[in-house]
Amino acid sequence: MSVWKQKDQENLWHPYTQHQHLPDLPVIVKAKGVYFYDEDGKSYLDGISSWWTCCFGHAHPELITALHQQMQELDHVLFGGFSHTPAIQLSEKLLQLLPDNQAKLFFSDNGSTAVEVAIKASLQFFINKGVKRTKILALEDAYHGDTFGAMAASGLGLFTEHFKDQLLEVVRIPLPTCDEVVKKAKDLLDTQEFAAFIFEPLVQGAAGMRMYDANFLSEIIQIAQNNRTFAIADEVMTGFGKTGKTFASNYLSVNPDIFCLSKALTGGMLPMAITSFTQTIYDGFLHNESGKALLHGHTFTANPLGCAAAIAAISLMEKQETQNQIQWIHQQHLQFQSEMQRHPKVENVRVMGVIFALDVISEDKEYYGNLRNKMYQFFIQNGLILRPIGNTIYLLPPYVILPTELEFMYEKVREVLTII
């Protein structure tokens, strides 16, 4: 064991990790393009954009330049009582991308806090109005983060089971895939007891890249809005091109009231999140009483470096070259989907934008079960970073991936199916 690995085991506690069974972890010392490099010089192709964040690859020169320039001007300033030009410039750029009903941006640190802000604001809006709305409507098997409000909205028992008695009141409906689910949602929303309806639009990431159609979701959003219930689009995973459009909500026929953004927002360079709101929601906090303001904040709210990285990342996403790459990856995924649909060990092959997923036919569907762990170790040993979810293998490559690198990913998926 290397000195670095030994110190890691002595000092660090990793996320989503049972350390009782933890093998030595690779110690990464460098990243460039679509690759990581460990202390021994071994390379690993980043097949999931480092938890769906580094969509433009690692150490992209345009992102580095933007950060370097900003570091020399303004590194950080408290956002309570002050503003700064990078935040203002980012707000202008982002509001041009978001639907026309979005008007105000609230900064925080990560996807979970973006959701936390959305839920708190939804609940407090009605408190400010003297209206009792204490419930949140959410989807089964959702994942919205690990802070308490985000946990409450999530439906993955593995992540929330220990805290179920300490959470907000949340009612869950199945994935919107039929008229029966729409009717169930209507029956609930018509009670006008709900402050918000939260959802991951079209793709439930942590549930195993579960994909669903935009039409039924659009119907439920409309019903929610008819009942003055705010629709919260958690675009933390799906945002910034991954589904083939800038936001997954762009496929909807009804605009959500609130957007939660993070991950690829800064191209994976720095932690940053944004929750965007309609003017109506913002106006619900304007009052002579200070206590009716949204009294929420984070030390690094609207950090100028993060804002500079986000501005550069959005500019990269808007380039025609990037859009062409997204469409090319999508087409390659569709070809691989056609192949995998004929594989005897595979079912439910699905594609949306740069996201590819399939389910291995197996009784072992445990989130961190033996099948999942065996597949994960195979990929790591073969220099590929994929993190299967239960019996689901998914790919979410950086937009800058080359044909040979994407084919390498496909080949390793073919190979893992021969050993399970």
C-alpha positions as CSV (number, residue, x, y, z in Angstrom):
1,M,0.0,0.0,0.0
2,S,1.3,3.4,-0.9
3,V,1.8,6.2,1.6
4,W,-1.1,8.1,0.1
5,K,-3.4,5.2,0.3
6,Q,-2.4,4.6,3.9
7,K,-3.0,8.2,4.8
8,D,-6.4,8.1,3.0
9,Q,-7.4,5.1,5.2
10,E,-6.2,6.8,8.3
11,N,-7.8,10.2,7.8
12,L,-10.7,10.2,5.4
13,W,-14.4,9.2,5.4
14,H,-15.7,8.8,1.8
15,P,-19.3,9.4,0.7
16,Y,-21.7,6.5,0.1
17,T,-19.1,4.1,1.4
18,Q,-19.2,1.2,3.8
19,H,-15.6,1.4,5.0
20,Q,-15.8,-2.0,6.7
21,H,-15.5,-3.6,3.3
22,L,-13.5,-0.9,1.4
23,P,-10.6,-1.9,-0.7
24,D,-7.7,0.4,-1.4
25,L,-8.9,3.4,-3.4
26,P,-7.0,4.7,-6.5
27,V,-5.3,8.0,-5.6
28,I,-5.9,10.4,-8.5
29,V,-3.1,12.9,-9.0
30,K,-4.0,14.4,-12.4
31,A,-6.9,14.9,-14.8
32,K,-6.9,16.0,-18.4
33,G,-9.6,15.7,-21.1
34,V,-11.6,12.5,-20.5
35,Y,-9.0,10.9,-18.3
36,F,-7.9,10.6,-14.7
37,Y,-4.4,9.5,-13.8
38,D,-3.5,7.8,-10.5
39,E,-0.2,7.9,-8.5
40,D,1.1,4.9,-10.4
41,G,0.5,6.5,-13.8
42,K,-2.6,4.4,-14.6
43,S,-5.3,6.1,-16.7
44,Y,-9.0,5.9,-16.2
45,L,-11.5,7.1,-18.8
46,D,-14.2,9.2,-17.0
47,G,-17.3,7.6,-18.4
48,I,-19.8,9.4,-16.1
49,S,-18.3,12.9,-16.3
50,S,-17.3,12.6,-12.6
51,W,-20.8,12.3,-11.2
52,W,-22.3,14.2,-14.1
53,T,-20.4,17.4,-13.7
54,C,-17.3,17.6,-15.9
55,C,-19.2,17.6,-19.2
56,F,-16.5,19.5,-21.1
57,G,-13.7,17.2,-19.8
58,H,-11.1,18.0,-17.2
59,A,-8.8,20.9,-17.2
60,H,-10.5,22.6,-20.1
61,P,-8.3,25.5,-21.2
62,E,-11.2,28.0,-21.5
63,L,-12.4,27.2,-18.0
64,I,-8.9,27.5,-16.6
65,T,-8.4,30.8,-18.3
66,A,-11.7,32.2,-17.0
67,L,-10.7,31.2,-13.4
68,H,-7.2,32.5,-13.7
69,Q,-8.4,35.9,-14.9
70,Q,-11.1,36.1,-12.2
71,M,-8.6,35.1,-9.4
72,Q,-6.5,38.2,-10.2
73,E,-9.5,40.5,-9.9
74,L,-11.8,39.2,-7.1
75,D,-11.6,35.9,-5.4
76,H,-14.5,36.2,-2.9
77,V,-16.8,38.7,-1.4
78,L,-19.8,38.1,0.9
79,F,-23.0,38.2,-1.0
80,G,-25.1,39.6,1.9
81,G,-25.0,43.3,1.5
82,F,-22.8,43.3,-1.7
83,S,-23.0,42.3,-5.3
84,H,-20.4,41.8,-8.0
85,T,-20.1,41.8,-11.7
86,P,-19.5,38.0,-12.3
87,A,-22.8,37.2,-10.5
88,I,-24.7,39.9,-12.5
89,Q,-23.2,38.7,-15.8
90,L,-24.0,35.1,-15.0
91,S,-27.6,36.0,-14.1
92,E,-28.1,37.7,-17.5
93,K,-26.6,34.8,-19.4
94,L,-28.5,32.1,-17.5
95,L,-31.9,33.9,-17.6
96,Q,-31.5,34.0,-21.4
97,L,-31.3,30.2,-21.4
98,L,-34.1,29.5,-18.9
99,P,-37.8,29.7,-19.8
100,D,-39.3,33.2,-20.0
101,N,-41.2,32.8,-16.7
102,Q,-37.9,32.7,-14.7
103,A,-36.9,36.0,-13.2
104,K,-34.7,35.7,-10.1
105,L,-31.7,33.6,-9.2
106,F,-30.7,32.5,-5.7
107,F,-27.2,31.1,-5.3
108,S,-26.1,28.2,-3.0
109,D,-23.4,25.5,-2.9
110,N,-24.6,22.2,-4.5
111,G,-27.5,20.3,-5.9
112,S,-28.9,19.4,-2.5
113,T,-28.9,23.0,-1.2
114,A,-30.5,24.2,-4.5
115,V,-33.4,21.8,-3.7
116,E,-33.4,22.9,-0.1
117,V,-33.8,26.5,-1.2
118,A,-36.6,25.6,-3.5
119,I,-38.5,23.7,-0.9
120,K,-38.0,26.3,1.8
121,A,-39.1,29.1,-0.5
122,S,-42.2,27.2,-1.6
123,L,-43.3,26.5,2.0
124,Q,-42.5,30.1,3.2
125,F,-44.3,31.7,0.3
126,F,-47.6,30.3,1.7
127,I,-46.6,31.0,5.3
128,N,-46.0,34.7,4.3
129,K,-49.5,34.7,2.8
130,G,-51.1,33.1,5.9
131,V,-52.1,30.1,3.9
132,K,-51.6,26.6,5.3
133,R,-49.8,24.4,2.7
134,T,-47.4,22.0,4.4
135,K,-47.1,19.1,2.0
136,I,-44.8,18.4,-0.9
137,L,-45.7,16.1,-3.8
138,A,-42.8,14.1,-5.2
139,L,-42.1,11.0,-7.4
140,E,-41.4,7.5,-6.1
141,D,-37.7,6.5,-6.3
142,A,-36.6,10.2,-6.7
143,Y,-33.3,11.5,-5.4
144,H,-32.9,15.2,-4.7
145,G,-30.0,15.3,-2.3
146,D,-28.9,14.5,1.3
147,T,-29.9,17.6,3.3
148,F,-33.1,17.2,5.2
149,G,-35.6,18.9,2.9
150,A,-34.0,17.3,-0.1
151,M,-34.0,13.9,1.7
152,A,-37.7,14.3,2.5
153,A,-38.5,14.8,-1.2
154,S,-36.4,11.8,-2.1
155,G,-37.8,8.3,-2.3
156,L,-34.8,6.1,-2.1
157,G,-35.1,4.3,1.2
158,L,-31.4,3.4,1.3
159,F,-30.5,7.1,1.7
160,T,-33.4,8.2,3.8
161,E,-34.6,5.3,5.9
162,H,-32.8,6.2,9.1
163,F,-34.4,9.7,9.1
164,K,-37.9,9.0,8.0
165,D,-39.5,10.1,11.3
166,Q,-37.7,13.5,11.2
167,L,-38.7,14.6,7.7
168,L,-41.2,17.0,6.1
169,E,-44.6,15.6,5.0
170,V,-44.1,14.3,1.5
171,V,-46.6,12.3,-0.6
172,R,-45.2,10.3,-3.5
173,I,-46.8,9.2,-6.8
174,P,-45.4,6.7,-9.3
175,L,-43.4,7.8,-12.3
176,P,-45.8,9.7,-14.7
177,T,-46.2,7.1,-17.4
178,C,-50.0,6.7,-17.7
179,D,-53.3,8.5,-17.2
180,E,-53.9,6.7,-13.9
181,V,-50.9,8.5,-12.4
182,V,-52.1,11.9,-13.7
183,K,-55.5,11.2,-12.1
184,K,-53.9,10.3,-8.8
185,A,-51.8,13.5,-8.9
186,K,-55.0,15.5,-9.7
187,D,-56.9,14.0,-6.8
188,L,-54.0,15.0,-4.4
189,L,-53.4,18.4,-5.9
190,D,-57.0,19.4,-5.9
191,T,-57.0,19.3,-2.1
192,Q,-54.8,22.4,-2.3
193,E,-52.7,21.2,0.6
194,F,-49.5,21.1,-1.4
195,A,-46.9,23.9,-1.6
196,A,-44.9,22.3,-4.3
197,F,-44.5,19.4,-6.7
198,I,-40.9,18.4,-7.2
199,F,-39.5,16.1,-9.9
200,E,-36.4,15.2,-11.9
201,P,-37.6,16.0,-15.4
202,L,-37.6,13.0,-17.8
203,V,-34.6,11.1,-16.1
204,Q,-34.4,9.9,-12.5
205,G,-30.6,9.7,-12.2
206,A,-29.8,8.0,-8.9
207,A,-32.7,5.6,-9.4
208,G,-30.9,4.1,-12.3
209,M,-31.5,6.5,-15.2
210,R,-35.2,5.8,-15.2
211,M,-36.6,7.7,-18.2
212,Y,-40.1,8.8,-18.9
213,D,-42.2,10.8,-21.3
214,A,-42.7,14.6,-21.2
215,N,-46.5,14.5,-21.9
216,F,-47.8,13.1,-18.6
217,L,-45.3,15.2,-16.6
218,S,-46.5,18.3,-18.4
219,E,-50.1,17.4,-17.5
220,I,-49.3,17.1,-13.8
221,I,-47.3,20.4,-13.8
222,Q,-50.4,22.1,-15.4
223,I,-52.7,20.6,-12.7
224,A,-50.3,21.7,-10.0
225,Q,-50.2,25.3,-11.3
226,N,-54.0,25.4,-11.6
227,N,-54.0,24.6,-7.9
228,R,-51.4,27.3,-7.1
229,T,-48.8,24.6,-6.3
230,F,-45.3,25.4,-7.5
231,A,-43.6,23.0,-9.9
232,I,-40.0,22.5,-9.0
233,A,-37.7,21.1,-11.8
234,D,-34.7,19.5,-10.3
235,E,-32.3,19.9,-13.2
236,V,-29.2,19.3,-11.1
237,M,-28.4,16.1,-13.1
238,T,-30.2,16.8,-16.4
239,G,-29.2,20.4,-17.0
240,F,-26.8,21.8,-19.5
241,G,-27.2,19.6,-22.5
242,K,-27.2,16.0,-21.1
243,T,-30.6,15.2,-22.4
244,G,-30.0,16.7,-25.9
245,K,-31.5,20.1,-25.0
246,T,-30.1,22.7,-22.6
247,F,-32.6,21.6,-19.9
248,A,-34.7,18.5,-19.8
249,S,-37.7,20.8,-19.1
250,N,-37.3,22.2,-22.6
251,Y,-39.1,19.0,-23.7
252,L,-42.2,20.0,-21.6
253,S,-45.2,21.9,-22.9
254,V,-45.6,23.7,-19.5
255,N,-42.8,25.7,-17.8
256,P,-42.0,24.8,-14.2
257,D,-42.0,27.6,-11.6
258,I,-38.7,26.8,-10.0
259,F,-35.4,25.4,-11.4
260,C,-32.6,23.8,-9.4
261,L,-29.2,23.8,-11.1
262,S,-25.7,22.6,-10.1
263,K,-23.2,20.0,-11.3
264,A,-22.3,21.0,-14.9
265,L,-23.2,24.6,-14.1
266,T,-19.5,25.4,-13.6
267,G,-18.2,22.6,-15.8
268,G,-17.2,20.7,-12.7
269,M,-14.6,23.3,-11.8
270,L,-16.1,24.6,-8.5
271,P,-19.1,23.9,-6.3
272,M,-21.9,26.2,-7.1
273,A,-25.7,25.9,-7.3
274,I,-28.6,28.2,-8.4
275,T,-32.3,28.0,-7.7
276,S,-34.3,30.2,-10.1
277,F,-37.8,31.5,-9.4
278,T,-40.7,33.3,-11.1
279,Q,-41.3,36.9,-10.3
280,T,-44.5,35.9,-8.5
281,I,-42.6,33.8,-6.0
282,Y,-40.0,36.5,-5.5
283,D,-42.8,39.1,-4.9
284,G,-44.2,36.8,-2.2
285,F,-41.2,37.7,0.0
286,L,-41.5,41.5,-0.3
287,H,-42.8,42.9,2.9
288,N,-42.1,45.6,5.5
289,E,-41.4,42.8,8.0
290,S,-37.7,41.6,7.8
291,G,-38.8,38.2,9.0
292,K,-40.7,37.6,5.7
293,A,-37.6,37.7,3.7
294,L,-36.0,34.5,2.5
295,L,-33.5,34.2,5.4
296,H,-31.3,31.6,3.9
297,G,-27.7,31.9,2.8
298,H,-24.3,30.2,2.4
299,T,-20.8,31.5,3.1
300,F,-19.7,31.0,-0.5
301,T,-23.0,32.2,-2.1
302,A,-22.3,33.5,-5.6
303,N,-18.5,33.0,-5.2
304,P,-17.0,35.1,-8.1
305,L,-14.7,32.3,-9.2
306,G,-17.6,29.9,-9.5
307,C,-19.6,32.6,-11.4
308,A,-16.6,33.0,-13.8
309,A,-16.4,29.3,-14.4
310,A,-20.2,29.1,-15.0
311,I,-20.1,31.9,-17.5
312,A,-17.3,30.1,-19.4
313,A,-19.0,26.7,-19.2
314,I,-22.3,28.1,-20.6
315,S,-20.3,29.7,-23.4
316,L,-18.7,26.3,-24.1
317,M,-22.1,24.6,-24.1
318,E,-23.5,27.1,-26.6
319,K,-20.7,26.5,-29.2
320,Q,-21.9,24.7,-32.3
321,E,-19.0,22.3,-31.9
322,T,-20.3,21.2,-28.5
323,Q,-23.9,20.9,-29.8
324,N,-22.6,18.7,-32.7
325,Q,-20.8,16.5,-30.2
326,I,-23.9,16.0,-28.1
327,Q,-25.8,15.0,-31.2
328,W,-23.0,12.7,-32.3
329,I,-22.9,10.9,-29.0
330,H,-26.6,10.6,-29.0
331,Q,-26.5,8.9,-32.5
332,Q,-23.7,6.6,-31.4
333,H,-25.7,5.6,-28.3
334,L,-28.7,4.8,-30.5
335,Q,-26.6,2.4,-32.6
336,F,-25.3,0.8,-29.4
337,Q,-28.8,0.6,-28.1
338,S,-29.9,-1.3,-31.2
339,E,-27.1,-3.8,-30.6
340,M,-27.7,-4.2,-26.8
341,Q,-31.5,-4.7,-27.3
342,R,-30.6,-8.1,-28.9
343,H,-28.3,-9.2,-26.1
344,P,-29.7,-12.1,-24.1
345,K,-28.5,-10.7,-20.7
346,V,-29.9,-7.2,-21.2
347,E,-33.3,-5.5,-21.0
348,N,-34.8,-2.0,-21.0
349,V,-32.1,-0.3,-23.0
350,R,-32.7,3.4,-23.1
351,V,-31.1,6.6,-24.5
352,M,-31.7,10.3,-24.0
353,G,-29.1,12.8,-25.2
354,V,-25.7,11.7,-24.0
355,I,-27.2,9.3,-21.4
356,F,-27.2,5.6,-22.2
357,A,-28.5,2.9,-19.8
358,L,-29.4,-0.7,-19.7
359,D,-30.5,-3.2,-17.1
360,V,-28.7,-6.5,-16.7
361,I,-31.2,-9.4,-16.3
362,S,-30.6,-10.6,-12.8
363,E,-32.3,-11.3,-9.5
364,D,-29.6,-9.2,-7.8
365,K,-30.9,-5.6,-8.1
366,E,-29.5,-4.4,-4.8
367,Y,-28.2,-0.9,-5.0
368,Y,-24.7,-1.9,-3.7
369,G,-25.1,-5.6,-4.3
370,N,-22.7,-8.3,-5.4
371,L,-23.6,-7.8,-9.1
372,R,-23.1,-4.1,-8.9
373,N,-19.8,-4.4,-7.1
374,K,-18.5,-7.0,-9.5
375,M,-19.3,-4.8,-12.5
376,Y,-17.8,-1.8,-10.9
377,Q,-14.5,-3.5,-10.1
378,F,-14.3,-4.9,-13.6
379,F,-14.6,-1.4,-15.1
380,I,-12.0,0.1,-12.7
381,Q,-9.6,-2.7,-13.3
382,N,-9.9,-2.0,-17.0
383,G,-9.3,1.7,-16.7
384,L,-12.9,2.9,-17.0
385,I,-14.9,4.8,-14.4
386,L,-18.5,3.7,-14.5
387,R,-20.7,3.3,-11.4
388,P,-23.5,0.8,-12.0
389,I,-26.6,1.4,-10.0
390,G,-27.9,-2.0,-8.8
391,N,-28.3,-4.0,-12.0
392,T,-28.2,-0.8,-14.2
393,I,-25.1,0.1,-16.3
394,Y,-25.2,3.7,-17.5
395,L,-22.8,5.9,-19.6
396,L,-22.7,9.7,-19.4
397,P,-19.5,10.6,-21.2
398,P,-18.0,14.1,-21.4
399,Y,-19.0,16.0,-24.6
400,V,-15.4,16.1,-25.8
401,I,-15.0,12.3,-26.0
402,L,-13.4,10.9,-29.2
403,P,-14.8,8.0,-31.3
404,T,-12.1,5.6,-30.1
405,E,-12.8,6.5,-26.5
406,L,-16.5,6.0,-26.8
407,E,-16.0,2.7,-28.5
408,F,-13.7,1.7,-25.7
409,M,-16.6,2.3,-23.3
410,Y,-19.0,0.2,-25.4
411,E,-16.4,-2.6,-25.7
412,K,-16.0,-2.8,-21.9
413,V,-19.8,-3.0,-21.5
414,R,-19.8,-5.9,-23.9
415,E,-17.0,-7.6,-22.0
416,V,-18.6,-7.2,-18.6
417,L,-21.7,-9.0,-19.9
418,T,-19.6,-12.0,-20.6
419,I,-18.4,-12.4,-17.0
420,I,-21.6,-12.0,-15.1
